[in-house]
Each structure stands twice: as structure tokens, then as C-alpha cells.
Amino acid sequence: MAYIVYLDNVALPVTPSNLQIVTTNKNTTLDLINGSEINILKGSGLKTVAFECLIPQTLYPFAIYPEGFKDATFYLDILEALKNDKKTFQFIVSRESQSGQPLFNTNIKVSLEDFTPVEDAGSGTDIKVSINLKEFKEYGTKFVIIEPEIPPVVADPPRPVDPAPEPARRLYTVVSGDCLWAICRSQLGDGSRCWDVAASNGIADANLIFPGQVIDLTGY
């Protein structure tokens, strides 16, 4: 089987001989009071990717250079930038069978956790780099605005309306020589009101009143 590994759309010149993609476990094991255990199943954690690759300093026939030969500095600078710039990128593995038939591919957004270049005298001027990646999942912060609870407005019960106070009674006691016309003139300022006063007091004849009689002038 042949496969090509891409880091941020850059193909590694030599395919790693060993590649590990591990799905981490998020399950929780709890000890019960009786000494037994239970396992609380949860979703999987972030995938981790680990491999070691050869960065040749010499143009080998088995190496891949889609855009021409690049020395080790080119690839090390890319790794350095991915780490320092805190940049996420796509980790892609393209697989083909020996007959050239496409197989399943891996395409994961990752971050570069660490990388370690190793120079080995047995490898001549070539450099081996140990690389560790971790899956990156997009996330966002949500803001929840909690409106303060406004209590319902309860209208005050209508206040009872105090009845208008009754006007003070205005009474007049007839004396000798009085007539109703003269009384209305002196008390009300209008003698012609004598007929209204007579009607409200039950006096049949406005000209017939007698001493000691009480006449109600209230409301006039």
C-alpha cells in the first residue's frame, strides 16, 4: 500500500513508516460502596496523531517533491511556523492500494503539539523528526442574556370615594311681621325665590306664613 502524508497542504517527502492515530477515551470509572466498579460511557476525546518522518537532505528516488526538491530547512521552517503562529491545519493521509486503487483517506483538522528534530550519524545528513498532533474542533462562546424578571404591575384597588358632605342646613324661624318674599330677599338676596322656597317647604301659599314656623333655606 502506498500513501502520502500532508501537513497544511505540504506533502512530506518520505512517507512515515509508522503512523498512529489514537482516539482518546473520556469514559469515567467509579468505585461503588460495595467495592464494585461501574463505567460511565461518554463521547470520545480528541484524536492524537504520532509519527516519525525522514527529512532527506539528498534527492532520493523514493522521495516525493511535487514542487521540486526542498532541503530539510524548508520543512523545519514550516513546522516552526505552525507551532509559533498557533495555527490549525489539515492533516491528510491519502492511501492507495498497490494496484493504484484509492483507499480510505484521513482528513483531520489538527494543531501541532510538539516536534523534535533528531540528527543521527547513521542517517548521514538526513534529519528525522518526531511529530505529535492533536485534533482541533471548532468552538465558540455563547452569551446568554438573562432579562431581570419584572413583577407584574398590580393596580392599586380603587379607593372608595367619600360621599360629598351634605351642606349644612340653613334654617330660618319666622317672626311676627315676616313675609316669605322679604325673608328670601334678606336671606337669599332674591325675593322672587319665595315660590321655590314655599314649594320645597310644603307651603301651599307663599303669602301665608306664621311666627315660629321654621323654613328650610338649605341649597338656595
N, CA, C and O of each residue as an XYZ file, in Angstrom:
880
protein
N       0.848     -1.197      0.000
C       0.000      0.000      0.000
C       0.876      1.236      0.000
O       1.852      1.298      0.748
N       0.551      2.219     -0.820
C       1.272      3.481     -0.876
C       0.383      4.582     -0.318
O      -0.822      4.607     -0.572
N       0.975      5.476      0.431
C       0.203      6.604      0.927
C       1.100      7.827      1.064
O       2.318      7.722      1.207
N       0.450      8.997      1.017
C       1.158     10.271      1.110
C       0.574     11.042      2.283
O      -0.641     11.073      2.478
N       1.459     11.669      3.065
C       1.038     12.436      4.237
C       1.229     13.913      3.945
O       2.282     14.339      3.469
N       0.176     14.697      4.242
C       0.215     16.150      4.020
C       0.068     16.875      5.353
O      -0.787     16.531      6.169
N       0.904     17.871      5.560
C       0.773     18.796      6.686
C       0.526     20.181      6.113
O       1.396     20.749      5.454
N      -0.664     20.726      6.364
C      -1.011     22.047      5.850
C      -0.768     22.128      4.336
O      -0.175     23.084      3.838
N      -1.246     21.090      3.614
C      -1.151     21.004      2.154
C       0.276     20.827      1.640
O       0.517     20.953      0.440
N       1.217     20.539      2.524
C       2.599     20.270      2.106
C       2.856     18.773      2.283
O       2.741     18.252      3.392
N       3.202     18.082      1.201
C       3.460     16.642      1.259
C       4.835     16.389      1.874
O       5.829     17.012      1.502
N       4.860     15.464      2.818
C       6.154     15.075      3.377
C       6.937     14.313      2.310
O       6.366     13.487      1.598
N       8.216     14.577      2.195
C       8.984     13.948      1.117
C       9.093     12.431      1.253
O       9.166     11.720      0.251
N       9.104     11.939      2.482
C       9.191     10.495      2.711
C       8.042     10.107      3.628
O       7.873     10.682      4.703
N       7.255      9.130      3.199
C       6.117      8.684      3.987
C       6.599      8.011      5.270
O       7.495      7.168      5.222
N       6.008      8.376      6.437
C       6.409      7.728      7.690
C       6.173      6.215      7.613
O       5.179      5.754      7.054
N       7.104      5.465      8.184
C       6.961      4.008      8.173
C       5.918      3.539      9.184
O       5.388      2.435      9.068
N       5.629      4.374     10.168
C       4.657      4.004     11.189
C       3.833      5.232     11.549
O       4.378      6.314     11.771
N       2.522      5.057     11.606
C       1.618      6.176     11.874
C       0.561      5.721     12.871
O      -0.117      4.720     12.642
N       0.418      6.438     13.957
C      -0.564      6.097     14.979
C      -1.594      7.227     15.113
O      -1.243      8.376     15.381
N      -2.857      6.878     14.922
C      -3.961      7.814     15.148
C      -4.805      7.215     16.265
O      -5.477      6.203     16.070
N      -4.767      7.833     17.415
C      -5.401      7.288     18.614
C      -6.621      8.133     18.976
O      -6.542      9.359     19.052
N      -7.753      7.455     19.199
C      -8.944      8.122     19.717
C      -8.950      7.982     21.227
O      -9.061      6.872     21.747
N      -8.831      9.086     21.929
C      -8.716      9.036     23.380
C     -10.049      8.697     24.035
O     -11.117      8.879     23.451
N      -9.955      8.201     25.254
C     -11.135      7.751     25.993
C     -11.555      8.797     27.014
O     -10.717      9.347     27.728
N     -12.871      9.075     27.082
C     -13.399     10.026     28.055
C     -14.334      9.347     29.055
O     -14.972     10.021     29.864
N     -14.416      8.013     29.003
C     -15.281      7.314     29.945
C     -14.766      7.494     31.374
O     -13.576      7.715     31.596
N     -15.684      7.395     32.335
C     -15.322      7.566     33.742
C     -15.666      6.297     34.514
O     -16.795      5.810     34.445
N     -14.690      5.763     35.248
C     -14.905      4.589     36.082
C     -15.062      5.038     37.530
O     -14.241      5.789     38.056
N     -16.143      4.558     38.167
C     -16.427      4.935     39.549
C     -16.434      3.689     40.431
O     -16.887      2.622     40.015
N     -15.929      3.838     41.648
C     -15.962      2.768     42.635
C     -17.236      2.906     43.461
O     -17.529      3.974     43.998
N     -17.993      1.805     43.556
C     -19.208      1.801     44.353
C     -18.890      1.444     45.795
O     -17.803      0.952     46.097
N     -19.835      1.692     46.673
C     -19.606      1.479     48.093
C     -19.411     -0.004     48.417
O     -18.788     -0.348     49.422
N     -19.951     -0.888     47.553
C     -19.785     -2.321     47.783
C     -18.488     -2.870     47.204
O     -18.259     -4.079     47.229
N     -17.627     -1.978     46.675
C     -16.332     -2.394     46.155
C     -16.304     -2.678     44.668
O     -15.229     -2.846     44.093
N     -17.473     -2.734     44.028
C     -17.507     -2.983     42.587
C     -17.300     -1.672     41.827
O     -17.274     -0.593     42.418
N     -17.157     -1.786     40.523
C     -16.920     -0.628     39.664
C     -18.020     -0.519     38.623
O     -18.631     -1.509     38.219
N     -18.248      0.707     38.206
C     -19.126      0.948     37.060
C     -18.399      1.879     36.104
O     -17.509      2.635     36.495
N     -18.796      1.808     34.850
C     -18.162      2.625     33.821
C     -19.214      3.545     33.210
O     -20.185      3.072     32.620
N     -19.029      4.840     33.347
C     -19.942      5.813     32.760
C     -19.430      6.161     31.369
O     -18.354      6.739     31.217
N     -20.211      5.802     30.361
C     -19.773      5.987     28.982
C     -20.006      7.426     28.546
O     -21.067      8.005     28.780
N     -19.004      7.977     27.917
C     -19.077      9.338     27.393
C     -18.587      9.341     25.954
O     -18.110      8.323     25.451
N     -18.703     10.468     25.304
C     -18.208     10.595     23.940
C     -16.693     10.503     23.895
O     -16.016     10.680     24.907
N     -16.179     10.229     22.725
C     -14.728     10.092     22.579
C     -14.052     11.448     22.722
O     -14.651     12.494     22.474
N     -12.789     11.400     23.129
C     -11.997     12.618     23.241
C     -11.359     12.982     21.907
O     -11.681     12.407     20.868
N     -10.459     13.936     21.958
C      -9.769     14.381     20.746
C      -8.767     13.325     20.281
O      -8.085     12.694     21.089
N      -8.694     13.148     18.965
C      -7.728     12.201     18.405
C      -6.317     12.763     18.554
O      -6.112     13.977     18.522
N      -5.357     11.869     18.717
C      -3.950     12.252     18.714
C      -3.244     11.488     17.599
O      -3.572     10.339     17.303
N      -2.280     12.146     16.999
C      -1.523     11.556     15.883
C      -0.041     11.627     16.223
O       0.459     12.676     16.627
N       0.652     10.519     16.060
C       2.081     10.481     16.356
C       2.797      9.695     15.265
O       2.358      8.615     14.868
N       3.894     10.249     14.792
C       4.701      9.548     13.799
C       6.087     10.177     13.749
O       6.320     11.267     14.270
N       6.996      9.455     13.106
C       8.353      9.943     12.875
C       8.602      9.916     11.375
O       8.330      8.918     10.709
N       9.115     11.010     10.854
C       9.344     11.080      9.408
C      10.798     11.452      9.112
O      11.483     12.071      9.926
N      11.234     11.063      7.947
C      12.594     11.357      7.488
C      12.559     12.574      6.581
O      11.783     12.626      5.626
N      13.402     13.548      6.882
C      13.543     14.731      6.025
C      14.931     14.636      5.357
O      15.944     14.988      5.962
N      14.959     14.167      4.130
C      16.278     13.959      3.496
C      16.918     15.270      3.047
O      16.237     16.217      2.652
N      18.219     15.294      3.120
C      18.992     16.431      2.598
C      19.517     16.141      1.199
O      20.164     16.977      0.567
N      19.217     14.924      0.734
C      19.667     14.494     -0.588
C      18.454     14.072     -1.403
O      17.493     13.534     -0.854
N      18.492     14.309     -2.685
C      17.388     13.932     -3.563
C      17.422     12.423     -3.787
O      18.252     11.901     -4.530
N      16.484     11.734     -3.113
C      16.376     10.294     -3.267
C      15.290      9.975     -4.286
O      14.333     10.736     -4.434
N      15.433      8.839     -4.998
C      14.410      8.481     -5.990
C      13.070      8.123     -5.353
O      12.035      8.232     -6.011
N      13.063      7.701     -4.098
C      11.806      7.320     -3.450
C      11.111      8.517     -2.770
O       9.980      8.400     -2.298
N      11.794      9.647     -2.730
C      11.210     10.824     -2.079
C      10.232     11.522     -3.023
O      10.309     11.377     -4.243
N       9.303     12.289     -2.426
C       8.256     12.980     -3.189
C       8.486     14.481     -3.077
O       8.552     15.027     -1.976
N       8.607     15.140     -4.215
C       8.774     16.586     -4.252
C       7.867     17.153     -5.339
O       8.327     17.381     -6.458
N       6.575     17.390     -5.037
C       5.655     17.873     -6.071
C       6.094     19.199     -6.704
O       5.816     19.460     -7.874
N       6.777     20.026     -5.919
C       7.200     21.330     -6.428
C       8.718     21.436     -6.515
O       9.279     22.529     -6.450
N       9.364     20.306     -6.660
C      10.818     20.315     -6.759
C      11.471     20.051     -5.413
O      10.830     20.143     -4.366
N      12.729     19.729     -5.458
C      13.470     19.356     -4.259
C      13.524     20.511     -3.247
O      13.789     21.660     -3.598
N      13.264     20.164     -1.984
C      13.382     21.115     -0.884
C      14.255     20.470      0.179
O      14.118     19.281      0.467
N      15.151     21.254      0.761
C      16.007     20.680      1.797
C      15.282     20.667      3.138
O      14.137     21.108      3.237
N      15.947     20.166      4.155
C      15.319     19.996      5.464
C      14.886     21.325      6.076
O      13.900     21.375      6.810
N      15.616     22.401      5.779
C      15.280     23.706      6.348
C      13.867     24.127      5.960
O      13.151     24.720      6.767
N      13.468     23.828      4.740
C      12.128     24.185      4.253
C      11.052     23.560      5.137
O      10.109     24.246      5.534
N      11.175     22.298      5.446
C      10.162     21.594      6.231
C      10.232     21.982      7.707
O       9.200     22.098      8.366
N      11.427     22.179      8.221
C      11.553     22.592      9.620
C      10.963     23.991      9.831
O      10.357     24.263     10.867
N      11.142     24.869      8.852
C      10.562     26.214      8.966
C       9.029     26.147      8.979
O       8.373     26.897      9.701
N       8.474     25.241      8.176
C       7.004     25.080      8.173
C       6.525     24.619      9.542
O       5.554     25.157     10.075
N       7.200     23.624     10.116
C       6.817     23.132     11.439
C       6.955     24.222     12.502
O       6.103     24.354     13.381
N       8.010     24.984     12.418
C       8.235     26.068     13.375
C       7.126     27.109     13.287
O       6.644     27.606     14.304
N       6.726     27.434     12.053
C       5.665     28.430     11.872
C       4.327     27.913     12.383
O       3.569     28.660     13.003
N       4.032     26.648     12.130
C       2.768     26.079     12.603
C       2.688     26.118     14.123
O       1.612     26.324     14.685
N       3.807     25.922     14.781
C       3.824     25.936     16.240
C       3.763     27.352     16.793
O       2.956     27.641     17.676
N       4.606     28.230     16.281
C       4.700     29.582     16.829
C       3.493     30.443     16.496
O       3.100     31.303     17.284
N       2.903     30.211     15.323
C       1.752     31.024     14.918
C       0.439     30.512     15.498
O      -0.621     31.085     15.247
N       0.511     29.433     16.274
C      -0.695     28.836     16.880
C      -1.771     28.600     15.820
O      -2.940     28.944     15.990
N      -1.328     28.009     14.740
C      -2.194     27.827     13.580
C      -2.697     26.388     13.506
O      -1.921     25.444     13.662
N      -3.983     26.227     13.269
C      -4.520     24.893     12.997
C      -4.406     24.613     11.502
O      -4.353     25.539     10.692
N      -4.369     23.344     11.145
C      -4.182     22.980      9.743
C      -4.756     21.587      9.521
O      -5.134     20.902     10.471
N      -4.816     21.181      8.273
C      -5.360     19.868      7.927
C      -4.229     18.839      7.867
O      -3.193     19.047      7.234
N      -4.473     17.728      8.551
C      -3.584     16.578      8.456
C      -4.284     15.566      7.557
O      -5.364     15.073      7.882
N      -3.663     15.265      6.434
C      -4.299     14.426      5.416
C      -3.387     13.251      5.101
O      -2.179     13.399      4.918
N      -4.005     12.083      5.044
C      -3.294     10.888      4.591
C      -4.061     10.327      3.401
O      -5.219      9.929      3.528
N      -3.404     10.301      2.242
C      -4.009      9.761      1.026
C      -3.457      8.356      0.798
O      -2.245      8.162      0.696
N      -4.356      7.385      0.721
C      -3.931      5.985      0.630
C      -4.356      5.382     -0.707
O      -5.445      5.648     -1.215
N      -3.461      4.561     -1.260
C      -3.746      3.820     -2.491
C      -3.256      2.387     -2.329
O      -2.268      2.113     -1.649
N      -3.983      1.487     -2.978
C      -3.539      0.095     -2.966
C      -2.342     -0.054     -3.908
O      -2.001      0.879     -4.635
N      -1.711     -1.216     -3.896
C      -0.562     -1.445     -4.767
C      -0.946     -1.390     -6.237
O      -0.103     -1.144     -7.100
N      -2.224     -1.621     -6.515
C      -2.678     -1.555     -7.908
C      -3.095     -0.143     -8.312
O      -3.519      0.089     -9.444
N      -2.970      0.794     -7.377
C      -3.324      2.176     -7.699
C      -4.755      2.546     -7.396
O      -5.180      3.657     -7.712
N      -5.519      1.641     -6.788
C      -6.906      1.946     -6.441
C      -6.941      2.802     -5.173
O      -6.256      2.493     -4.197
N      -7.740      3.882     -5.185
C      -7.819      4.729     -3.980
C      -8.480      3.984     -2.826
O      -9.473      3.280     -3.009
N      -7.919      4.150     -1.648
C      -8.471      3.562     -0.432
C      -9.030      4.700      0.447
O      -9.144      5.838     -0.008
N      -9.366      4.392      1.670
C      -9.921      5.418      2.558
C      -8.842      6.450      2.874
O      -7.654      6.133      2.928
N      -9.275      7.675      3.078
C      -8.362      8.772      3.396
C      -8.624      9.282      4.807
O      -9.702      9.068      5.363
N      -7.650      9.948      5.373
C      -7.782     10.610      6.671
C      -7.653     12.111      6.441
O      -6.737     12.575      5.762
N      -8.576     12.851      7.012
C      -8.548     14.310      6.883
C      -9.031     14.902      8.212
O     -10.229     14.904      8.496
N      -8.104     15.398      9.010
C      -8.414     15.886     10.352
C      -7.823     17.285     10.523
O      -6.679     17.535     10.143
N      -8.600     18.179     11.090
C      -8.044     19.482     11.482
C      -7.295     19.284     12.796
O      -7.844     18.746     13.757
N      -6.044     19.722     12.830
C      -5.194     19.444     13.991
C      -4.407     20.694     14.382
O      -4.380     21.704     13.678
N      -3.778     20.565     15.532
C      -2.771     21.535     15.969
C      -1.466     20.779     16.188
O      -1.472     19.592     16.513
N      -0.363     21.466     16.008
C       0.945     20.848     16.226
C       1.293     20.981     17.704
O       1.545     22.081     18.195
N       1.303     19.858     18.403
C       1.608     19.879     19.833
C       3.112     20.029     20.078
O       3.540     20.869     20.869
N       3.894     19.218     19.402
C       5.346     19.346     19.523
C       6.012     18.592     18.385
O       5.407     17.709     17.777
N       7.248     18.940     18.102
C       8.054     18.211     17.121
C       9.503     18.242     17.587
O       9.966     19.209     18.192
N      10.209     17.144     17.283
C      11.587     17.005     17.756
C      12.485     16.552     16.603
O      12.431     15.387     16.208
N      13.300     17.441     16.062
C      14.263     17.014     15.031
C      15.419     16.235     15.683
O      15.931     16.630     16.731
N      15.812     15.139     15.056
C      16.908     14.321     15.574
C      17.908     14.105     14.451
O      17.554     13.644     13.366
N      19.156     14.442     14.724
C      20.233     14.191     13.758
C      21.000     12.949     14.227
O      21.498     12.885     15.351
N      21.072     11.980     13.332
C      21.709     10.701     13.658
C      22.847     10.477     12.668
O      22.666     10.569     11.454
N      24.018     10.182     13.215
C      25.179      9.968     12.343
C      24.938      8.808     11.394
O      25.488      8.777     10.293
N      24.113      7.846     11.819
C      23.836      6.709     10.955
C      22.984      7.091      9.764
O      22.925      6.345      8.786
N      22.313      8.250      9.823
C      21.469      8.697      8.711
C      22.176      9.726      7.846
O      21.563     10.327      6.963
N      23.462      9.930      8.095
C      24.199     10.906      7.306
C      23.714     12.312      7.618
O      23.567     12.676      8.785
N      23.465     13.100      6.589
C      22.997     14.482      6.791
C      21.485     14.573      6.907
O      20.948     15.646      7.179
N      20.797     13.467      6.706
C      19.332     13.485      6.794
C      18.898     13.710      8.249
O      19.638     13.439      9.195
N      17.669     14.216      8.384
C      17.122     14.523      9.714
C      15.835     13.733      9.916
O      14.998     13.652      9.016
N      15.687     13.158     11.087
C      14.446     12.522     11.465
C      13.698     13.459     12.420
O      14.289     14.052     13.323
N      12.380     13.577     12.197
C      11.566     14.479     13.023
C      10.419     13.679     13.633
O       9.649     13.027     12.927
N      10.324     13.742     14.957
C       9.199     13.136     15.673
C       8.116     14.196     15.831
O       8.379     15.285     16.340
N       6.898     13.879     15.394
C       5.811     14.862     15.349
C       4.605     14.329     16.117
O       4.230     13.165     15.971
N       4.001     15.195     16.940
C       2.786     14.867     17.671
C       1.718     15.920     17.363
O       1.944     17.120     17.522
N       0.567     15.450     16.926
C      -0.542     16.329     16.564
C      -1.750     16.012     17.444
O      -1.864     14.913     17.988
N      -2.644     16.984     17.575
C      -3.903     16.755     18.307
C      -5.053     17.341     17.511
O      -4.966     18.440     16.963
N      -6.125     16.579     17.465
C      -7.313     17.018     16.744
C      -7.826     18.352     17.313
O      -7.791     18.582     18.521
N      -8.297     19.209     16.422
C      -8.852     20.505     16.832
C     -10.299     20.588     16.375
O     -10.601     20.370     15.202
N     -11.195     20.906     17.310
C     -12.598     21.078     16.988
C     -12.993     22.528     17.220
O     -12.651     23.138     18.233
N     -13.718     23.054     16.254
C     -14.141     24.442     16.364
C     -15.092     24.608     17.548
O     -15.905     23.735     17.853
N     -14.962     25.729     18.180
C     -15.871     26.031     19.288
C     -16.126     27.529     19.287
O     -15.401     28.306     18.666
N     -17.154     27.902     19.984
C     -17.488     29.323     20.080
C     -18.108     29.606     21.436
O     -18.654     28.719     22.092
N     -18.010     30.847     21.830
C     -18.592     31.267     23.106
C     -19.969     31.832     22.864
O     -20.169     32.686     22.000
N     -20.908     31.344     23.635
C     -22.275     31.848     23.535
C     -22.589     32.703     24.762
O     -22.275     32.349     25.898
N     -23.204     33.811     24.490
C     -23.601     34.697     25.575
C     -25.105     34.595     25.772
O     -25.885     34.719     24.827
N     -25.483     34.372     26.991
C     -26.902     34.282     27.322
C     -27.277     35.514     28.135
O     -26.731     35.757     29.212
N     -28.203     36.273     27.607
C     -28.665     37.474     28.298
C     -29.915     37.112     29.087
O     -30.945     36.745     28.522
N     -29.802     37.224     30.391
C     -30.936     36.911     31.265
C     -31.611     38.215     31.652
O     -31.061     39.031     32.391
N     -32.787     38.383     31.146
C     -33.535     39.587     31.468
C     -34.048     39.484     32.901
O     -34.560     38.443     33.312
N     -33.906     40.581     33.664
C     -34.444     40.531     35.030
C     -35.950     40.342     35.004
O     -36.662     40.917     34.181
N     -36.404     39.523     35.925
C     -37.829     39.260     35.983
C     -38.552     40.475     36.549
O     -38.280     40.923     37.664
N     -39.453     40.981     35.773
C     -40.199     42.162     36.190
C     -41.531     41.697     36.768
O     -42.338     41.086     36.067
N     -41.756     41.983     38.031
C     -43.022     41.532     38.618
C     -44.192     42.221     37.936
O     -44.094     43.378     37.528
N     -45.285     41.510     37.818
C     -46.446     42.126     37.182
C     -46.920     43.341     37.972
O     -46.871     43.383     39.201
N     -47.371     44.303     37.221
C     -47.870     45.524     37.848
C     -49.292     45.267     38.340
O     -50.203     44.967     37.569
N     -49.436     45.393     39.621
C     -50.762     45.199     40.220
C     -51.328     46.569     40.546
O     -50.772     47.315     41.351
N     -52.414     46.875     39.923
C     -53.016     48.188     40.152
C     -53.594     48.256     41.565
O     -54.199     47.305     42.060
N     -53.394     49.376     42.174
C     -53.988     49.569     43.496
C     -55.510     49.523     43.387
O     -56.097     50.062     42.449
N     -56.126     48.877     44.350
C     -57.592     48.856     44.296
C     -58.148     50.270     44.381
O     -57.616     51.122     45.093
N     -59.194     50.495     43.665
C     -59.751     51.856     43.690
C     -60.151     52.252     45.092
O     -60.797     51.503     45.824
N     -59.750     53.433     45.432
C     -60.096     53.953     46.750
C     -61.557     54.378     46.759
O     -62.046     55.020     45.829
N     -62.225     54.008     47.815
C     -63.644     54.434     47.873
C     -63.758     55.953     47.886
O     -63.018     56.653     48.577
N     -64.675     56.414     47.126
C     -64.886     57.862     47.034
C     -65.789     58.288     48.178
O     -66.928     57.843     48.312
N     -65.245     59.148     48.976
C     -66.047     59.652     50.085
C     -67.211     60.469     49.535
O     -67.026     61.343     48.688
N     -68.379     60.181     50.012
C     -69.519     60.977     49.538
C     -69.364     62.436     49.925
O     -68.871     62.778     51.000
N     -69.797     63.263     49.024
C     -69.704     64.701     49.297
C     -70.491     65.026     50.565
O     -71.625     64.581     50.741
N     -69.885     65.788     51.416
C     -70.600     66.125     52.652
C     -71.877     66.916     52.345
O     -71.911     67.795     51.483
N     -72.893     66.566     53.076
C     -74.146     67.308     52.895
C     -73.970     68.735     53.381
O     -73.371     68.992     54.425
N     -74.504     69.644     52.602
C     -74.380     71.054     53.046
C     -75.084     71.266     54.381
O     -76.109     70.650     54.671
N     -74.522     72.131     55.163
C     -75.142     72.438     56.462
C     -76.538     73.034     56.248
O     -76.761     73.886     55.388
N     -77.421     72.562     57.040
C     -78.801     73.040     56.888
C     -78.882     74.506     57.287
O     -78.309     74.965     58.274
N     -79.627     75.196     56.454
C     -79.823     76.643     56.693
C     -81.308     76.864     57.035
O     -82.172     76.782     56.163
N     -81.577     77.134     58.273
C     -82.956     77.253     58.758
C     -83.237     78.705     59.194
O     -82.370     79.434     59.675
N     -84.476     79.054     58.994
C     -84.899     80.401     59.418
C     -86.230     80.268     60.140
O     -87.149     79.602     59.663
N     -86.319     80.925     61.318
C     -87.558     80.908     62.107
C     -88.317     82.209     61.891
O     -87.804     83.306     62.112
N     -89.555     82.043     61.452
C     -90.387     83.212     61.137
C     -90.732     83.973     62.426
O     -91.075     83.378     63.448
N     -90.629     85.292     62.344
C     -91.015     86.162     63.457
C     -92.215     86.997     63.025
O     -92.560     87.032     61.844
N     -92.819     87.638     63.938
C     -94.000     88.456     63.640
C     -93.641     89.552     62.653
O     -92.620     90.225     62.797
N     -94.489     89.724     61.652
C     -94.271     90.756     60.636
C     -93.513     90.265     59.415
O     -93.370     91.003     58.441
N     -93.012     88.998     59.452
C     -92.268     88.445     58.282
C     -93.242     88.039     57.177
O     -94.381     87.643     57.421
N     -92.731     88.160     55.953
C     -93.381     87.527     54.810
C     -92.313     86.753     54.061
O     -91.127     87.073     54.143
N     -92.733     85.751     53.343
C     -91.759     84.872     52.684
C     -90.940     85.611     51.651
O     -89.754     85.327     51.484
N     -91.556     86.564     50.947
C     -90.812     87.324     49.934
C     -89.684     88.090     50.587
O     -88.562     88.106     50.082
N     -89.992     88.754     51.761
C     -88.978     89.562     52.457
C     -87.872     88.670     53.019
O     -86.698     89.040     53.032
N     -88.284     87.467     53.491
C     -87.266     86.541     54.016
C     -86.284     86.134     52.909
O     -85.070     86.149     53.115
N     -86.805     85.779     51.757
C     -85.927     85.356     50.637
C     -85.047     86.498     50.172
O     -83.901     86.300     49.767
N     -85.611     87.712     50.240
C     -84.805     88.860     49.815
C     -83.647     89.072     50.776
O     -82.510     89.287     50.354
N     -83.948     89.009     52.100
C     -82.894     89.282     53.085
C     -81.906     88.119     53.219
O     -80.712     88.340     53.422
N     -82.398     86.889     53.106
C     -81.539     85.734     53.330
C     -80.876     85.219     52.054
O     -79.743     84.738     52.089
N     -81.583     85.321     50.932
C     -81.054     84.770     49.675
C     -80.668     85.846     48.675
O     -80.011     85.562     47.673
N     -81.075     87.086     48.946
C     -80.748     88.176     48.023
C     -81.677     88.242     46.839
O     -81.451     89.027     45.918
N     -82.741     87.419     46.846
C     -83.668     87.397     45.722
C     -85.051     87.033     46.260
O     -85.327     85.872     46.563
N     -85.925     88.054     46.375
C     -87.244     87.815     46.916
C     -88.090     86.892     46.059
O     -88.994     86.226     46.564
N     -87.796     86.850     44.733
C     -88.626     86.027     43.845
C     -88.448     84.537     44.093
O     -89.193     83.721     43.549
N     -87.455     84.175     44.920
C     -87.254     82.755     45.212
C     -88.286     82.239     46.195
O     -88.285     81.057     46.540
N     -89.173     83.125     46.651
C     -90.126     82.739     47.682
C     -91.017     81.592     47.232
O     -91.379     80.747     48.051
N     -91.387     81.534     45.943
C     -92.262     80.452     45.485
C     -91.527     79.092     45.477
O     -92.120     78.060     45.790
N     -90.236     79.108     45.117
C     -89.452     77.863     45.168
C     -89.283     77.391     46.602
O     -89.408     76.204     46.903
N     -88.992     78.358     47.495
C     -88.820     78.001     48.903
C     -90.123     77.465     49.463
O     -90.128     76.499     50.226
N     -91.246     78.104     49.079
C     -92.538     77.640     49.565
C     -92.798     76.210     49.104
O     -93.284     75.392     49.885
N     -92.478     75.892     47.831
C     -92.719     74.555     47.310
C     -91.860     73.521     48.020
O     -92.342     72.438     48.352
N     -90.570     73.849     48.261
C     -89.679     72.877     48.909
C     -90.007     72.693     50.380
O     -89.632     71.679     50.970
N     -90.687     73.633     50.974
C     -91.040     73.530     52.395
C     -92.485     73.086     52.585
O     -92.970     73.021     53.715
N     -93.187     72.774     51.471
C     -94.571     72.314     51.580
C     -95.549     73.387     51.988
O     -96.585     73.112     52.595
N     -95.200     74.639     51.641
C     -96.085     75.763     51.978
C     -96.992     75.991     50.778
O     -96.517     76.326     49.693
N     -98.317     75.805     50.973
C     -99.263     75.914     49.852
C     -99.401     77.347     49.362
O     -99.586     77.583     48.168
N     -99.314     78.288     50.262
C     -99.492     79.698     49.876
C     -98.297     80.470     50.380
O     -98.090     80.585     51.588
N     -97.486     81.015     49.437
C     -96.274     81.729     49.817
C     -96.566     82.959     50.651
O     -95.678     83.463     51.338
N     -97.793     83.451     50.604
C     -98.127     84.637     51.369
C     -98.654     84.299     52.760
O     -98.967     85.188     53.551
N     -98.747     82.984     53.048
C     -99.323     82.602     54.323
C     -98.285     81.836     55.151
O     -98.116     80.625     55.009
N     -97.599     82.586     56.020
C     -96.670     82.001     56.983
C     -96.978     82.598     58.331
O     -97.660     83.620     58.411
N     -96.480     81.970     59.424
C     -96.843     82.439     60.748
C     -95.623     82.387     61.646
O     -94.712     81.590     61.422
N     -95.604     83.257     62.688
C     -94.455     83.312     63.586
C     -94.167     81.947     64.197
O     -95.080     81.184     64.511
N     -92.852     81.652     64.361
C     -92.431     80.385     64.935
C     -92.259     79.284     63.917
O     -91.725     78.224     64.243
N     -92.698     79.507     62.694
C     -92.564     78.499     61.637
C     -91.099     78.451     61.202
O     -90.468     79.491     61.013
N     -90.560     77.233     61.046
C     -89.163     77.064     60.611
C     -89.158     76.787     59.113
O     -89.794     75.850     58.629
N     -88.422     77.629     58.395
C     -88.315     77.497     56.934
C     -86.893     77.042     56.587
O     -85.911     77.627     57.044
N     -86.804     75.988     55.771
C     -85.501     75.427     55.358
C     -85.044     76.135     54.082
O     -85.683     76.042     53.034
N     -83.922     76.843     54.202
C     -83.362     77.588     53.059
C     -82.118     76.845     52.505
O     -81.383     77.405     51.692
N     -81.888     75.621     52.931
C     -80.699     74.876     52.503
C     -80.738     74.665     50.978
O     -81.769     74.305     50.411
N     -79.599     74.898     50.344
C     -79.486     74.678     48.915
C     -79.844     75.866     48.064
O     -79.749     75.791     46.839
N     -80.250     76.953     48.664
C     -80.586     78.167     47.884
C     -79.503     79.168     48.019
O     -79.590     80.253     47.444
